Amino acid sequence: MPGVWHTSSFADHILYLLFSVLEQHRTTKKKKPFDAVAREAVDRIDFEDQEYLREHLYEISLKVKAELDKDDE
């Protein structure tokens, strides 16, 4: 499908990437700290001409995970 036909928002795109990072941690056989799994997952993503998103996504994932962990307490 051509990119111009894509109808979701930028926020949808970020959420998709964020959910994949969280899922990677959930399904990792060797339980590693979240920050290590998140770094590995984010570093595997090809951001093409939006390389600046790499650190943003990593930081967002750490903040979201911290909030999710608060709910578990």
N, CA and C atoms as an extended XYZ file, in Angstrom:
219
Properties=species:S:1:pos:R:3:atomname:S:1:resname:S:1:resid:I:1 pbc="F F F"
N         0.846       -1.168        0.000 N   MET     1
C         0.000        0.000        0.000 CA  MET     1
C         0.898        1.240        0.000 C   MET     1
N         0.654        2.161       -0.886 N   PRO     2
C         1.446        3.397       -0.906 CA  PRO     2
C         1.275        4.178        0.392 C   PRO     2
N         2.365        4.800        0.850 N   GLY     3
C         2.327        5.563        2.088 CA  GLY     3
C         1.287        6.663        2.099 C   GLY     3
N         1.028        7.258        0.944 N   VAL     4
C         0.048        8.355        0.901 CA  VAL     4
C        -1.369        7.866        1.174 C   VAL     4
N        -1.607        6.580        1.068 N   TRP     5
C        -2.926        6.035        1.368 CA  TRP     5
C        -3.104        5.767        2.856 C   TRP     5
N        -2.027        5.851        3.595 N   HIS     6
C        -2.063        5.566        5.028 CA  HIS     6
C        -2.953        6.599        5.719 C   HIS     6
N        -3.947        6.141        6.451 N   THR     7
C        -4.926        7.064        7.025 CA  THR     7
C        -4.808        7.251        8.530 C   THR     7
N        -3.889        6.567        9.176 N   SER     8
C        -3.772        6.751       10.620 CA  SER     8
C        -2.900        7.971       10.923 C   SER     8
N        -2.900        8.369       12.177 N   SER     9
C        -2.176        9.572       12.578 CA  SER     9
C        -0.749        9.245       13.018 C   SER     9
N         0.013       10.285       13.230 N   PHE    10
C         1.369       10.127       13.747 CA  PHE    10
C         1.324        9.490       15.135 C   PHE    10
N         0.345        9.881       15.935 N   ALA    11
C         0.184        9.291       17.274 CA  ALA    11
C        -0.078        7.791       17.172 C   ALA    11
N        -0.882        7.376       16.200 N   ASP    12
C        -1.128        5.948       15.984 CA  ASP    12
C         0.175        5.223       15.663 C   ASP    12
N         0.998        5.848       14.855 N   HIS    13
C         2.287        5.261       14.478 CA  HIS    13
C         3.174        5.083       15.712 C   HIS    13
N         3.261        6.107       16.550 N   ILE    14
C         4.072        6.038       17.770 CA  ILE    14
C         3.516        4.978       18.713 C   ILE    14
N         2.195        4.920       18.866 N   LEU    15
C         1.591        3.905       19.735 CA  LEU    15
C         1.886        2.501       19.233 C   LEU    15
N         1.816        2.294       17.937 N   TYR    16
C         2.140        0.983       17.368 CA  TYR    16
C         3.571        0.585       17.745 C   TYR    16
N         4.506        1.514       17.588 N   LEU    17
C         5.900        1.234       17.936 CA  LEU    17
C         6.054        1.002       19.437 C   LEU    17
N         5.381        1.819       20.242 N   LEU    18
C         5.447        1.677       21.693 CA  LEU    18
C         4.894        0.329       22.138 C   LEU    18
N         3.755       -0.065       21.578 N   PHE    19
C         3.170       -1.354       21.944 CA  PHE    19
C         4.100       -2.502       21.565 C   PHE    19
N         4.813       -2.363       20.456 N   SER    20
C         5.739       -3.433       20.072 CA  SER    20
C         6.908       -3.517       21.054 C   SER    20
N         7.353       -2.385       21.586 N   VAL    21
C         8.421       -2.392       22.599 CA  VAL    21
C         7.918       -3.067       23.873 C   VAL    21
N         6.721       -2.693       24.326 N   LEU    22
C         6.152       -3.294       25.538 CA  LEU    22
C         5.929       -4.796       25.353 C   LEU    22
N         5.471       -5.191       24.190 N   GLU    23
C         5.234       -6.609       23.913 CA  GLU    23
C         6.551       -7.384       23.881 C   GLU    23
N         7.579       -6.764       23.351 N   GLN    24
C         8.902       -7.405       23.329 CA  GLN    24
C         9.342       -7.731       24.755 C   GLN    24
N         9.138       -6.813       25.671 N   HIS    25
C         9.513       -7.052       27.071 CA  HIS    25
C         8.645       -8.154       27.675 C   HIS    25
N         7.357       -8.115       27.396 N   ARG    26
C         6.434       -9.099       27.969 CA  ARG    26
C         6.770      -10.514       27.526 C   ARG    26
N         7.219      -10.658       26.291 N   THR    27
C         7.427      -11.993       25.728 CA  THR    27
C         8.886      -12.453       25.753 C   THR    27
N         9.776      -11.645       26.293 N   THR    28
C        11.186      -12.026       26.352 CA  THR    28
C        11.362      -13.203       27.300 C   THR    28
N        12.005      -14.246       26.807 N   LYS    29
C        12.218      -15.453       27.616 CA  LYS    29
C        13.139      -15.170       28.800 C   LYS    29
N        14.277      -14.540       28.519 N   LYS    30
C        15.203      -14.166       29.591 CA  LYS    30
C        14.726      -12.826       30.132 C   LYS    30
N        14.293      -12.809       31.360 N   LYS    31
C        13.776      -11.568       31.928 CA  LYS    31
C        14.913      -10.578       32.162 C   LYS    31
N        14.951       -9.580       31.314 N   LYS    32
C        15.935       -8.508       31.420 CA  LYS    32
C        15.212       -7.272       31.943 C   LYS    32
N        15.961       -6.313       32.460 N   PRO    33
C        15.330       -5.054       32.864 CA  PRO    33
C        14.653       -4.400       31.659 C   PRO    33
N        13.558       -3.712       31.927 N   PHE    34
C        12.802       -3.109       30.833 CA  PHE    34
C        13.659       -2.158       30.009 C   PHE    34
N        14.484       -1.345       30.659 N   ASP    35
C        15.267       -0.376       29.898 CA  ASP    35
C        16.207       -1.047       28.894 C   ASP    35
N        16.738       -2.213       29.241 N   ALA    36
C        17.619       -2.940       28.314 CA  ALA    36
C        16.829       -3.499       27.132 C   ALA    36
N        15.672       -4.076       27.418 N   VAL    37
C        14.827       -4.617       26.343 CA  VAL    37
C        14.338       -3.490       25.446 C   VAL    37
N        13.935       -2.380       26.053 N   ALA    38
C        13.446       -1.237       25.270 CA  ALA    38
C        14.545       -0.706       24.362 C   ALA    38
N        15.753       -0.588       24.889 N   ARG    39
C        16.867       -0.087       24.073 CA  ARG    39
C        17.107       -1.010       22.887 C   ARG    39
N        17.134       -2.312       23.122 N   GLU    40
C        17.350       -3.272       22.033 CA  GLU    40
C        16.228       -3.188       21.004 C   GLU    40
N        14.995       -3.124       21.477 N   ALA    41
C        13.846       -3.081       20.569 CA  ALA    41
C        13.859       -1.810       19.730 C   ALA    41
N        14.102       -0.686       20.364 N   VAL    42
C        14.113        0.597       19.652 CA  VAL    42
C        15.281        0.658       18.670 C   VAL    42
N        16.414        0.113       19.062 N   ASP    43
C        17.579        0.145       18.170 CA  ASP    43
C        17.392       -0.717       16.924 C   ASP    43
N        16.480       -1.684       16.974 N   ARG    44
C        16.213       -2.530       15.794 CA  ARG    44
C        15.265       -1.867       14.793 C   ARG    44
N        14.597       -0.808       15.187 N   ILE    45
C        13.625       -0.149       14.310 CA  ILE    45
C        14.358        0.716       13.290 C   ILE    45
N        13.916        0.627       12.039 N   ASP    46
C        14.464        1.472       10.976 CA  ASP    46
C        13.612        2.737       10.905 C   ASP    46
N        14.148        3.837       11.377 N   PHE    47
C        13.407        5.095       11.403 CA  PHE    47
C        13.553        5.885       10.107 C   PHE    47
N        14.299        5.362        9.175 N   GLU    48
C        14.539        6.008        7.883 CA  GLU    48
C        14.968        7.453        8.096 C   GLU    48
N        14.190        8.423        7.597 N   ASP    49
C        14.591        9.831        7.700 CA  ASP    49
C        14.076       10.495        8.978 C   ASP    49
N        13.593        9.693        9.916 N   GLN    50
C        13.097       10.242       11.186 CA  GLN    50
C        13.916        9.683       12.357 C   GLN    50
N        15.213        9.674       12.190 N   GLU    51
C        16.117        9.108       13.193 CA  GLU    51
C        15.949        9.755       14.568 C   GLU    51
N        15.561       11.018       14.580 N   TYR    52
C        15.360       11.719       15.853 CA  TYR    52
C        14.318       11.027       16.733 C   TYR    52
N        13.450       10.230       16.127 N   LEU    53
C        12.402        9.546       16.889 CA  LEU    53
C        12.952        8.435       17.779 C   LEU    53
N        14.131        7.931       17.472 N   ARG    54
C        14.690        6.807       18.232 CA  ARG    54
C        14.746        7.133       19.724 C   ARG    54
N        15.374        8.233       20.095 N   GLU    55
C        15.493        8.585       21.516 CA  GLU    55
C        14.146        8.984       22.103 C   GLU    55
N        13.317        9.655       21.301 N   HIS    56
C        11.978       10.019       21.792 CA  HIS    56
C        11.188        8.766       22.155 C   HIS    56
N        11.186        7.787       21.273 N   LEU    57
C        10.434        6.558       21.526 CA  LEU    57
C        10.991        5.824       22.742 C   LEU    57
N        12.295        5.785       22.869 N   TYR    58
C        12.913        5.128       24.021 CA  TYR    58
C        12.469        5.815       25.318 C   TYR    58
N        12.551        7.129       25.367 N   GLU    59
C        12.159        7.872       26.572 CA  GLU    59
C        10.664        7.720       26.863 C   GLU    59
N         9.850        7.763       25.826 N   ILE    60
C         8.403        7.569       26.006 CA  ILE    60
C         8.134        6.188       26.578 C   ILE    60
N         8.814        5.182       26.054 N   SER    61
C         8.578        3.816       26.532 CA  SER    61
C         8.953        3.677       28.006 C   SER    61
N        10.036        4.321       28.442 N   LEU    62
C        10.419        4.269       29.856 CA  LEU    62
C         9.369        4.940       30.739 C   LEU    62
N         8.842        6.071       30.282 N   LYS    63
C         7.827        6.789       31.069 CA  LYS    63
C         6.526        6.002       31.144 C   LYS    63
N         6.116        5.427       30.029 N   VAL    64
C         4.875        4.640       30.016 CA  VAL    64
C         5.020        3.414       30.911 C   VAL    64
N         6.144        2.731       30.825 N   LYS    65
C         6.371        1.547       31.660 CA  LYS    65
C         6.352        1.917       33.141 C   LYS    65
N         6.949        3.045       33.496 N   ALA    66
C         6.942        3.492       34.895 CA  ALA    66
C         5.514        3.742       35.369 C   ALA    66
N         4.688        4.328       34.522 N   GLU    67
C         3.285        4.565       34.883 CA  GLU    67
C         2.518        3.251       35.004 C   GLU    67
N         2.772        2.329       34.105 N   LEU    68
C         2.112        1.024       34.181 CA  LEU    68
C         2.516        0.286       35.455 C   LEU    68
N         3.773        0.403       35.827 N   ASP    69
C         4.250       -0.253       37.044 CA  ASP    69
C         3.618        0.350       38.293 C   ASP    69
N         3.317        1.643       38.268 N   LYS    70
C         2.632        2.283       39.399 CA  LYS    70
C         1.274        1.638       39.633 C   LYS    70
N         0.592        1.311       38.541 N   ASP    71
C        -0.736        0.702       38.641 CA  ASP    71
C        -0.668       -0.693       39.244 C   ASP    71
N         0.481       -1.360       39.120 N   ASP    72
C         0.642       -2.716       39.651 CA  ASP    72
C         0.948       -2.735       41.149 C   ASP    72
N         1.279       -1.582       41.700 N   GLU    73
C         1.644       -1.522       43.128 CA  GLU    73
C         0.434       -1.544       44.023 C   GLU    73
